[in-house]
Amino acid sequence: MPVKASARKIIYHQRKKRGYCPRCGNKRRKNSKFVFCEDCRAFYRNYNKEFSGELNNQRKERYDRRKAKNQCPRCGKSHGEKYKNTICRTCLDKQYEYNYGKKPKKKLRP
C-alpha cells in the first residue's frame, strides 16, 4: 500500500468496487456481506487484543478512584458535597448532545 493517504483511499475504493478485499487485495467470496476477507477480518478482531484487557483495568481503576474522591469519573472535576450524580453537569450535557444531537432544553439536575 502507498504511504500517502490520498493514494491509499483511491486503491481502497478501486479494490472495493471490483469485489476485492481493500486491505490485502484478495478476492472475497461472492456471498460475503463483509467488505474485508476472512483473514483481514481476523486480523482486525485480534488487533491489540493483548493490550485491551490492561487498558480496561486501568480505566476501571481510574473510574473507581475518582468516584471515591467525589470527582467526575470522566473529566476528574470535583463535585460539591451535595451533588448527587456521579457525572458532572458538563459531561452530562456533552453526553446528551452526543446522544440526541442537541443541547438539553432544561438544565439537568445538580
Summary of the structure (lengths in Angstrom):
residues: 110
radius of gyration: 22.3
end to end distance: 52.2
largest distance: 61.5
contacts: 225
relative contact order: 0.07
helix: 50%
strand: 4%
